[in-house]
């Protein structure tokens, strides 16, 4: 029923909103502590075991912060842990993945032109890839390469390229980039949950027991924290990529996604160097600009849009519902000038979000979005630039509800 679509849309929005809120908290604390760590300075009066200190001013007051390289001599009475931001971000992101890409697998996940998968198979690949990706990353970090950070990063980048290409061979372009982001976010959150926090817990336990903590725990946690620092910006890009058809809906989407990781490194290197007061490596901005121009070129070479997967029996149900012919004519007149393989609306070079509404099959596949965007709300056409009439919106609404009401068992 139409009401079910409304409820499901709002549930998805609530989860997405929560995901953004907790992600801001996690990214904010992560960036702050990286900047703090790099900005620490030596002082003649530092207590034993203190690596450095930092004076900061904010909110009308001054803060005096000191970092112990391993641990203080005694356990402080009050200790704040930074972990729930990471856990909440991953949990809400996983819920959003299930709501959008698992429940909507026929529309958003499966591309039958690439792999003719059953829904359960596509969901299985989606879930398994996140677990296998983490295990591969963790194994590399625990190997001897863990003591050679630069070599490890180069190998991890090669692994990212391979995974990006693999996702693009199986899923829709939108899902491929989203899953690459989800895998990266899984690695980041698992670093916190399975490595950083457990290592810090061991250090705390040693302090309480009167033992001297092993500095190796701190070294390992610092390595994973550094990885998280450099992975944050690419994750943000990949999570927002579904709004950019030029990123996800072209033949070279996997390479575009891979290059974004390099931009993440160059941008963060500039900020990290500045935080460490080690100068301003302006070459990083030039490198970022070159990579971005390359991405722009790849998005149009060759000129190809990612095709949507057929929605099977669901699409047929909408195509056979009463009022379909009238709705198709409405969409052709009000929507297809932008939602076309070759849009002819000035300033639009790709169908918004990769949604093409030229044929009857296109309309049947995108029935739910057409209903939500142009009948239930006035989100589309934007600013009603094509002058869709209230009667036309009502026709779309009646057609969609007739199709959903006729759903069989």
C-alpha positions as CSV (number, residue, x, y, z in Angstrom):
1,X,0.0,0.0,0.0
2,X,1.0,3.6,-0.4
3,X,1.0,4.1,3.4
4,X,3.6,1.4,3.7
5,X,5.9,3.2,1.3
6,X,5.5,6.4,3.4
7,X,6.4,4.6,6.7
8,X,9.3,2.8,5.1
9,X,10.7,6.1,3.6
10,X,10.5,7.8,7.0
11,X,12.2,4.9,8.8
12,X,15.0,5.1,6.2
13,X,15.3,8.8,6.8
14,X,15.4,8.4,10.6
15,X,18.2,5.9,10.3
16,X,20.1,8.0,7.8
17,X,19.8,11.1,10.0
18,X,21.0,9.2,13.1
19,X,23.9,7.8,11.0
20,X,25.0,11.3,10.0
21,X,24.7,12.6,13.6
22,X,26.9,9.9,15.2
23,X,29.3,9.9,12.2
24,X,29.9,13.6,12.8
25,X,30.7,12.8,16.5
26,X,33.1,10.1,15.5
27,X,34.9,12.0,12.7
28,X,35.0,15.1,14.9
29,X,36.7,13.3,17.8
30,X,39.0,11.4,15.5
31,X,40.2,14.6,13.7
32,X,40.6,16.4,17.0
33,X,42.8,13.8,18.6
34,X,45.0,13.4,15.5
35,X,45.5,17.2,15.5
36,X,46.2,17.1,19.3
37,X,48.6,14.3,19.0
38,X,50.6,16.0,16.2
39,X,50.6,19.3,18.0
40,X,52.1,18.0,21.3
41,X,55.3,19.9,22.4
42,X,58.1,19.1,24.8
43,X,58.5,21.2,28.0
44,X,61.2,21.1,30.7
45,X,58.8,20.5,33.5
46,X,57.0,17.5,32.0
47,X,56.4,14.6,34.5
48,X,58.1,11.2,33.8
49,X,56.4,9.3,31.0
50,X,54.8,12.3,29.4
51,X,55.4,12.6,25.7
52,X,54.3,16.2,25.3
53,X,51.7,18.8,26.2
54,X,49.4,21.2,24.4
55,X,47.7,24.4,25.5
56,X,44.4,25.2,23.8
57,X,41.7,27.9,24.1
58,X,38.1,27.3,23.4
59,X,34.7,28.3,24.7
60,X,36.1,31.1,26.8
61,X,38.6,29.0,28.7
62,X,42.0,27.4,28.5
63,X,42.9,23.7,28.4
64,X,46.2,22.2,29.4
65,X,46.6,18.7,27.9
66,X,49.3,16.2,28.4
67,X,49.8,12.8,26.8
68,X,51.5,9.8,28.4
69,X,53.3,7.8,25.7
70,X,52.4,4.5,27.4
71,X,50.4,5.2,30.6
72,X,50.6,7.2,33.8
73,X,52.1,5.7,36.9
74,X,48.7,5.3,38.5
75,X,45.1,4.9,37.1
76,X,43.3,8.3,37.1
77,X,40.0,8.4,39.0
78,X,38.1,9.7,36.0
79,X,38.8,8.3,32.5
80,X,36.8,9.1,29.4
81,X,36.6,6.5,26.6
82,X,35.9,7.4,23.0
83,X,34.3,4.4,21.4
84,X,30.5,4.6,21.3
85,X,30.7,7.2,18.4
86,X,32.4,4.6,16.3
87,X,30.1,1.7,17.3
88,X,27.0,3.8,16.7
89,X,28.2,4.9,13.3
90,X,28.8,1.4,12.1
91,X,25.5,0.0,13.5
92,X,23.4,2.8,11.9
93,X,25.3,2.4,8.7
94,X,24.7,-1.3,8.6
95,X,21.0,-0.7,9.3
96,X,20.9,1.8,6.4
97,X,22.6,-0.7,4.1
98,X,20.0,-3.3,4.9
99,X,17.0,-0.9,4.5
100,X,18.2,0.6,1.1
101,X,20.3,-2.1,-0.6
102,X,19.1,-5.4,0.9
103,X,15.3,-4.7,1.1
104,X,15.6,-2.8,-2.2
105,X,18.0,-5.3,-3.7
106,X,16.0,-5.7,-7.0
107,X,16.3,-2.0,-7.6
108,X,19.5,-0.8,-6.0
109,X,21.8,-3.8,-5.5
110,X,21.4,-6.3,-8.4
111,X,22.5,-5.5,-11.9
112,X,21.4,-8.4,-14.0
113,X,23.5,-7.2,-16.9
114,X,26.5,-7.9,-14.8
115,X,25.4,-10.9,-12.6
116,X,22.1,-12.6,-12.6
117,X,21.8,-13.0,-8.9
118,X,18.9,-14.0,-6.7
119,X,18.2,-11.6,-3.9
120,X,19.6,-13.9,-1.2
121,X,22.8,-14.4,-3.2
122,X,23.3,-10.6,-3.7
123,X,22.7,-10.0,0.1
124,X,25.1,-12.9,0.9
125,X,27.9,-11.4,-1.2
126,X,27.2,-8.0,0.3
127,X,27.5,-9.2,3.9
128,X,30.4,-11.7,3.3
129,X,32.5,-9.1,1.5
130,X,32.5,-6.9,4.5
131,X,33.7,-9.7,6.8
132,X,36.3,-11.1,4.4
133,X,37.6,-7.6,3.6
134,X,38.2,-6.9,7.3
135,X,39.9,-10.3,7.8
136,X,42.3,-9.6,4.9
137,X,43.1,-6.2,6.2
138,X,43.6,-7.4,9.8
139,X,45.9,-10.2,8.6
140,X,48.1,-7.7,6.7
141,X,48.4,-5.4,9.7
142,X,49.3,-8.3,12.0
143,X,52.0,-9.5,9.6
144,X,55.6,-8.2,9.4
145,X,54.3,-5.4,7.2
146,X,52.7,-3.9,10.4
147,X,56.3,-2.7,11.2
148,X,56.6,-1.1,7.8
149,X,53.7,1.4,7.6
150,X,54.5,2.9,4.2
151,X,54.8,-0.5,2.5
152,X,51.6,-1.6,4.2
153,X,49.7,1.4,3.0
154,X,50.8,0.8,-0.6
155,X,49.7,-2.8,-0.4
156,X,46.4,-1.8,1.1
157,X,45.8,0.7,-1.7
158,X,46.4,-2.1,-4.2
159,X,43.9,-4.2,-2.3
160,X,41.3,-1.4,-2.4
161,X,41.7,-1.1,-6.2
162,X,41.0,-4.8,-6.6
163,X,38.0,-4.8,-4.3
164,X,36.6,-1.7,-6.0
165,X,36.9,-3.4,-9.4
166,X,35.3,-6.6,-8.0
167,X,32.3,-4.8,-6.6
168,X,31.8,-3.0,-10.0
169,X,31.6,-6.4,-11.7
170,X,28.8,-7.7,-9.5
171,X,26.6,-4.8,-8.3
172,X,25.0,-1.7,-9.7
173,X,27.4,1.2,-9.9
174,X,25.7,2.9,-7.0
175,X,25.9,-0.2,-4.8
176,X,29.5,-0.8,-5.8
177,X,30.8,2.5,-4.5
178,X,28.5,2.3,-1.4
179,X,29.9,-1.1,-0.6
180,X,33.5,0.0,-1.0
181,X,32.6,2.8,1.5
182,X,30.9,0.3,3.8
183,X,33.9,-2.0,3.8
184,X,36.2,0.9,4.6
185,X,33.9,2.0,7.4
186,X,33.8,-1.6,8.7
187,X,37.6,-1.7,8.8
188,X,37.7,1.6,10.7
189,X,35.1,0.7,13.2
190,X,36.6,-2.8,13.7
191,X,39.9,-1.2,14.3
192,X,38.3,0.6,17.2
193,X,36.3,-2.3,18.5
194,X,38.7,-5.2,18.0
195,X,42.1,-3.5,18.3
196,X,42.3,0.0,19.8
197,X,39.9,-0.3,22.7
198,X,41.0,-3.9,23.7
199,X,44.7,-2.7,23.7
200,X,43.8,0.3,25.9
201,X,41.8,-2.0,28.1
202,X,44.9,-4.2,28.6
203,X,46.9,-1.1,29.5
204,X,44.3,0.0,32.1
205,X,44.2,-3.5,33.6
206,X,48.0,-3.5,33.9
207,X,47.9,-0.1,35.7
208,X,45.2,-1.3,38.2
209,X,47.3,-4.4,38.9
210,X,50.5,-2.4,39.4
211,X,52.2,-3.8,36.3
212,X,54.2,-1.8,33.7
213,X,52.1,-1.7,30.4
214,X,53.8,-3.1,27.3
215,X,54.4,-0.2,24.8
216,X,53.7,-2.6,21.9
217,X,49.9,-2.2,22.6
218,X,50.2,1.5,22.1
219,X,52.2,1.1,18.9
220,X,49.6,-1.2,17.4
221,X,46.7,1.1,18.4
222,X,48.5,4.1,16.9
223,X,49.0,2.3,13.6
224,X,45.3,1.5,13.3
225,X,44.3,5.0,14.4
226,X,46.5,6.5,11.7
227,X,44.8,4.3,9.1
228,X,41.5,5.5,10.3
229,X,42.7,9.1,9.9
230,X,43.6,8.6,6.3
231,X,40.5,6.6,5.4
232,X,37.9,9.1,6.7
233,X,37.7,11.4,3.8
234,X,37.3,8.6,1.2
235,X,34.5,7.1,3.2
236,X,32.7,10.4,3.3
237,X,33.0,10.7,-0.5
238,X,31.8,7.1,-1.1
239,X,28.8,7.5,1.3
240,X,27.7,10.6,-0.6
241,X,28.5,9.2,-4.1
242,X,24.9,8.0,-4.7
243,X,24.1,11.7,-5.3
244,X,26.7,11.9,-8.1
245,X,25.9,9.8,-11.2
246,X,29.2,11.0,-12.7
247,X,30.9,9.1,-10.0
248,X,28.9,5.9,-9.7
249,X,27.2,5.5,-13.1
250,X,30.2,5.4,-15.5
251,X,32.3,2.5,-16.7
252,X,35.3,3.6,-14.7
253,X,33.5,4.1,-11.4
254,X,35.8,1.6,-9.7
255,X,38.9,3.5,-10.7
256,X,37.3,6.8,-9.7
257,X,36.6,5.4,-6.3
258,X,40.2,4.1,-6.0
259,X,41.6,7.6,-6.9
260,X,39.5,9.1,-4.2
261,X,41.6,7.2,-1.6
262,X,44.7,9.0,-3.0
263,X,43.0,12.3,-2.6
264,X,42.2,11.4,1.0
265,X,45.8,10.8,1.6
266,X,47.1,14.0,0.0
267,X,44.5,16.2,1.8
268,X,45.0,14.6,5.2
269,X,48.8,14.8,4.7
270,X,48.6,18.6,4.4
271,X,46.5,18.9,7.5
272,X,48.6,16.5,9.5
273,X,51.8,18.4,8.5
274,X,50.2,21.7,9.5
275,X,49.0,20.3,12.9
276,X,52.6,19.1,13.5
277,X,53.8,22.6,12.7
278,X,56.2,21.1,10.1
279,X,55.4,23.5,7.3
280,X,52.8,23.7,4.6
281,X,53.3,21.0,1.9
282,X,51.4,22.9,-0.8
283,X,52.3,20.2,-3.4
284,X,49.6,18.1,-1.8
285,X,46.9,20.5,-3.1
286,X,48.4,20.4,-6.6
287,X,48.4,16.6,-6.5
288,X,44.8,16.6,-5.3
289,X,43.8,18.9,-8.1
290,X,45.5,16.6,-10.7
291,X,43.8,13.6,-9.3
292,X,40.5,15.3,-9.3
293,X,40.9,16.4,-12.9
294,X,41.7,12.8,-13.8
295,X,38.5,11.7,-12.1
296,X,36.5,14.2,-14.1
297,X,38.0,12.9,-17.3
298,X,37.4,9.3,-16.4
299,X,33.7,10.1,-15.7
300,X,33.2,10.8,-19.4
301,X,35.6,8.3,-21.0
302,X,33.7,6.5,-22.4
303,X,30.3,8.1,-22.0
304,X,28.2,5.4,-20.3
305,X,25.5,5.3,-17.7
306,X,25.0,2.4,-15.3
307,X,21.9,0.5,-16.3
308,X,19.4,-0.3,-13.6
309,X,18.5,-3.9,-12.9
310,X,15.1,-5.2,-13.9
311,X,12.7,-5.4,-11.0
312,X,11.2,-8.7,-12.1
313,X,7.6,-9.4,-11.2
314,X,7.3,-6.2,-9.2
315,X,8.0,-4.1,-12.4
316,X,5.4,-6.1,-14.3
317,X,2.8,-5.5,-11.7
318,X,3.2,-1.7,-12.0
319,X,3.2,-2.0,-15.9
320,X,0.0,-3.9,-15.8
321,X,-1.8,-1.7,-13.2
322,X,-4.7,0.6,-14.2
323,X,-3.6,4.0,-15.3
324,X,-0.1,3.0,-16.4
325,X,-0.4,4.4,-19.9
326,X,-1.6,7.8,-18.6
327,X,1.2,7.9,-16.0
328,X,3.8,7.0,-18.7
329,X,2.6,9.9,-20.8
330,X,2.8,12.2,-17.8
331,X,6.4,11.1,-17.0
332,X,7.4,11.5,-20.6
333,X,6.2,15.1,-20.7
334,X,7.3,16.2,-17.2
335,X,10.3,14.1,-16.3
336,X,12.1,12.5,-19.2
337,X,13.8,15.7,-20.4
338,X,16.2,15.3,-17.5
339,X,15.8,11.6,-16.7
340,X,17.1,10.3,-20.0
341,X,20.2,8.6,-21.3
342,X,21.0,11.9,-23.0
343,X,19.2,14.7,-21.1
344,X,18.4,17.7,-23.1
345,X,17.7,20.0,-20.2
346,X,20.3,22.8,-20.2
347,X,23.0,22.2,-17.5
348,X,22.2,18.5,-16.9
349,X,24.6,16.0,-18.5
350,X,23.6,12.9,-16.7
351,X,20.2,11.6,-15.5
352,X,19.9,12.7,-11.9
353,X,21.0,9.9,-9.6
354,X,21.3,7.7,-12.7
355,X,17.5,7.4,-12.9
356,X,16.3,7.0,-16.5
357,X,12.6,7.3,-17.3
358,X,12.4,7.0,-21.1
359,X,10.7,3.7,-21.7
360,X,7.7,1.9,-20.1
361,X,10.2,-0.5,-18.5
362,X,12.1,2.4,-17.0
363,X,8.9,3.7,-15.4
364,X,7.9,0.3,-14.0
365,X,11.3,-0.2,-12.4
366,X,11.3,3.2,-10.8
367,X,7.6,3.2,-9.8
368,X,8.2,3.7,-6.0
369,X,10.5,6.6,-6.5
370,X,8.2,8.3,-9.0
371,X,5.4,7.9,-6.5
372,X,7.4,9.2,-3.5
373,X,9.0,12.1,-5.4
374,X,6.2,13.4,-7.6
375,X,2.9,12.2,-6.1
376,X,3.3,11.9,-2.4
377,X,5.5,14.9,-2.3
378,X,6.4,17.7,-4.7
379,X,10.2,17.1,-4.6
380,X,10.1,16.3,-8.4
381,X,10.2,18.0,-10.8
382,X,12.5,20.4,-8.9
383,X,10.7,23.6,-8.2
384,X,8.0,22.2,-10.6
385,X,10.0,23.5,-13.5
386,X,8.0,21.4,-16.0
387,X,4.7,22.4,-14.4
388,X,3.3,19.1,-13.3
389,X,-0.4,19.6,-12.6
390,X,-2.1,18.5,-9.4
391,X,-4.3,16.2,-11.5
392,X,-1.2,14.5,-12.9
393,X,0.2,14.0,-9.4
394,X,-3.1,12.4,-8.4
395,X,-3.0,10.1,-11.4
396,X,0.5,8.9,-10.4
397,X,-0.7,8.4,-6.9
398,X,-3.8,6.4,-7.9
399,X,-1.8,4.2,-10.3
400,X,0.9,3.4,-7.7
401,X,-1.7,2.5,-5.0
402,X,-3.7,0.4,-7.5
403,X,-0.6,-1.6,-8.3
404,X,0.4,-2.1,-4.6
405,X,-3.1,-3.0,-3.6
406,X,-3.1,-5.8,-6.2
407,X,0.0,-7.5,-4.9
408,X,-0.5,-11.2,-4.6
409,X,0.7,-13.4,-1.8
